[in-house]
Every structure is written in C-alpha cells, then in structure tokens.
Amino acid sequence: MGEPVFGDELRRLREQLGLSLKKFAKLVHYDSGYLSKIENGLKPPTKTLAKVCDEALGAGERLSALVSPRAASTSSRWNLLGYLNRLSGDEAAAHNAWSTGIKHIAACAGRGKRSNLRVQSWLANIEACVGHTERARAAIVRLTEAEPHNGYIKYRLTHVLAELGDAEAAIRMLREAVQDGFLSVQLLRQEERLGLSCLIDLPEYRQVRLVLQQNVDRAKNKYARPPEGAD
C-alpha cells in the first residue's frame, strides 16, 4: 500500500510548476507509470525518490520529511505536511493539506476505540489548525475524560490548545503531560517550532521543558547499567 499524503503533495508541487507527469518523469529519470502509482497512493515512496523529487521541484526537504521515521503514521504525516507548508510561507497549501487530512483521518479516528485515541488527538490538532474550534475543544474534553493520565495524549492536546491561541491552557496541559509520564524531550524539540511556536519564548514553557529534561535525566540515571565490578 502506498502513502496518500506523499502522493498528494508530490502532485501539488509538480502541477504548481506546470509539469506534466511525463515531463516530470523525464526530469527525475523515473518511469511515469511508477510515479503515477506513487501520486495515487498505490505504491510507497522511497527516501531516494523523495530526495530526487525535492531537488527537482525545489521543495527543500518537504517530501523527504514525509517519509522520515517521525512521520510514521498517516495522521501525523498530514499534520506535518501542513506545518511544513506553513513554515515555507504557503498558508493556502497548509490549509489544503490539513483539510484533505481531515477527510482521510476521520473514518479511522471516529470509532471511539482505545487504540484510536492517538489518531483522535492528531485529528483534533488538525481541526484546530483549520479553525474548527468547537470540534477541537470537544475533542480535548472527550480525550482527557477517556485518558485522564495519558502523558502522550496530553502532549498532543497541548498542540491543540496552542493552535486555538490559549497559551495558558496549553502550558498547563503540557505540565500535566510531564507529570503523567511524558518523557520525550527529543519529540518536543522537534515539534516545538511547528505547533508550539507561540509558546517557546514564554518563561512558563521553558520551565516545563526544564522539568521534562530533569525527569529524563533521572530516568536515564535510574536505569543506567552499573559499572563493571560494582556490587
């Protein structure tokens, strides 16, 4: 099975430059039939293809980011694609990516099962990005009631609140996420320039991030292997 997020963005970038599929295939030295399957989500993209297409389309590393490990799920890819477009200054493309993502994600996120709560949290983030305030806030209530002590879910809901412009509530939610066991400093640093950019200069945010780092350091020390010869 392919990756619809990558395919949609590849087609958008190609058409934005006025390139037909056949002309683009010649440009990147790939078969047009293969590229058609990539664009239609019938085959998965490779890192090599993504890099070649990024270079040919002048897309920086936008396509490469969509096949990276941190964009492992379909829901996170739609979210990431929107933020990448926003960072490049193309708010219309960002909105289009998020709107398309909502259509793709809603079917699997709306079943209400425990296994889908992470997907629901990504969907809430995207709903907030496109201005669906009531839906996003309803999701916050629903998810915090379903998982009142889930650090990861609360971390994702921090992004929702930040997008809604509620910095105070976002920092409070992030603080609760850390208290409930969220321990990924790396993830926070990777994503803070995307959905948390409105928070990063606030002293309250920096304080929570410091506490998170301290928790991670304590966890590393606790589970570190003792030196050889130790009793």
N, C-alpha and C positions, 0 to 999 in steps of 0.2 A: 504494500500500500504506500502511496506517496504522501506528500506533505502539502495540503492546500494553501497554507499560509505562504510558503516559499513560492509556490507556483503563481499565486495571485500577484505577489509583489514583483516577481520577475516579469510577468506580462505587463504590469502597470509601468515599470521602468522602461521596458522595451518600446511600448507604444508611445510613451512620453517623448521618446527620441525619434518617433516616426519610422521605426524599423519594422519591416515585416518579419515574420518568423523565419522565412528562407534567407533573407539578408542577414539577420542576426546569427543564424546557424553558420553561415559562411564566415562571419566575423569572428566567432569564437571556436570555429572548427569542430562543431558538434553536429550530428545528424538532426535535421529539422523534425523528423518523426519522434526522436528521443526527447527533444526539447518540448514538443507538443505534449507528450505524456507528463513531463515534469510540470508544465504550466497547468495542466488539468488535474494534477494530484494523483496521477496513475503510477508514477514512479518516484522513489525518494531521491532527493538531490544529494550529491556528494560534496565534501569540502572542497575538492579540486574544482568542480563545476562552479560552486558558489564564488570561489576566488576569481576564476576566469571571467565570470559574468560581472562581478563587481568592477573589475578593471575595465572591461569593455563598455560598461554603462556609466562609469564614473560615479559609482554608488558608494565609494568608501569601503566600508566593511559591512554594509547593511545586510546583504544577502548572506554573507558568511556568519553573521551573528545569529541568523535564523536556523543554522544547522549546528550551533555550538551546544555543548553539554548543558549550559544554564538555560537553554530554551528547549528543554526536553519534552514538555507536554504541549499539545496543540493550543490549550488555553493560554499558556504563558507566551507562546510564540505570537499570538495575535496581540497580546498586551505589549510585548517587547517591540513588535513592528510599529505599533502606534507611537510609542515613545521615541523610537529611532527617527521616525518621520518628523516628530515634533522637534527633536534636537537639531535636525537639519533645516528647520525653519518652515517646513511644509505642513502647516496645521490642517489643511484640507485633506491631505493624504493620510495624516494621522487619524482624523475623524472617520475617514472612509475605512481604514484598516480596523478600527475599533467597532464600527457599525457592522462590518462584514463578520468580524469575530463573534459578535453577539449572536448572530443568526446560526453560526456553526456550533457555538458552545451551548446555547440554551437547551437543546434537545437532551444532551447528556447530563447537564447540570440540574435539570428540573425534577429529577426523580426522587430527591429527598433522602437518598440512602447515605449512610455514614461514609462510604467510600468516595462519595462525590462532593463532600464538603469542601475540599480544597478547590475543586473546579468551581464551585459556587462562589468561593471567595475571590477567585480570579475574575469571574463574571461580574461580581459586584464592583471590582476595581474598574473594569471596562465601562460598566454602566455609569459610574461616576465620571469617567473621562469624557463621555459624550453628553453629560448633563442630565442624565436620568436620576435626578436627586432622590425622588421618593422611592424608586426601586432600590437604589444603593443603600439608603438608610434602612429600608425594610430588611434588606439582606444582613446588615450589621446586627440588627435585633435578633433575627432568626438564627444566625450563626453563633452569636455569643450565648444564646439560650441553649442551642444544641451542643456546643462545646465550650462551656464556661471556663475551662482551664487548659485550653489548647493553645500553646505558645505560638505555633506556626500560623494558625488561623488568625490569631490576634495581630500577628505581624503583618499579614496580608490586609487585614482590615485597617491597619494604620495607613496604608496607601489609599484606601477608600476615603478615609476621613481627610487626608491631606488633599486629595483631589477635590473634595467638597469644600475646601477652604477653611476647615475647622482645625487649625493648628493645635490649639489647646487640647482638644479631644484626641487628636492624632498622637500627640506625645504621651497622653495618659494611656492610650491603648498600647503604645509601644512599651511603656513602662510595665504594664500588666503582662505583655508578651514575654518580657525578660524575666519577670517574677515567676511566670508559669513555665519556664524552662527553655525559651528560645535562646539558642546559643551560637547562631551563625553570624559572626562578625563579618566574614567574607561576603556573605549574601547581602548584608546590609550595605556594605561599602560599594558593592557592585551596582546596587539598585538605587542608592540614595540620590544620585544625580538625575535619575529618571522620574520616579513618582514622589520622591521626598525632597525635591529641590527647595521647596518653600520652607523646609524645616532646618536645613543643615547649618544655617547661621544663627539659630536660636540657642542660647546657653542651656536651656532645659533639654534640648535634643542632644547636645554634646555631653551633658551629664549622664543621660540614659545610655548613650553609646559607651561612655567610660565604664559604667557599671557592667554593661554587657561584656566588654573586654576583660574586666576583672573576673567575671564569672567564668569566662572561657579559660583564662589563665589558671584559675583554681581547679577547674575540671581537668586540665592538662597535667597539672602537678599531682592531682589525686590519682590519676590513672597511669602516670608515667612509670615505666619499668624501673625497679630499684637497681642501683649499680651492682655489678658482679661482686660477690663476696659479702654483700650486705646480709644481715641476719633476717 
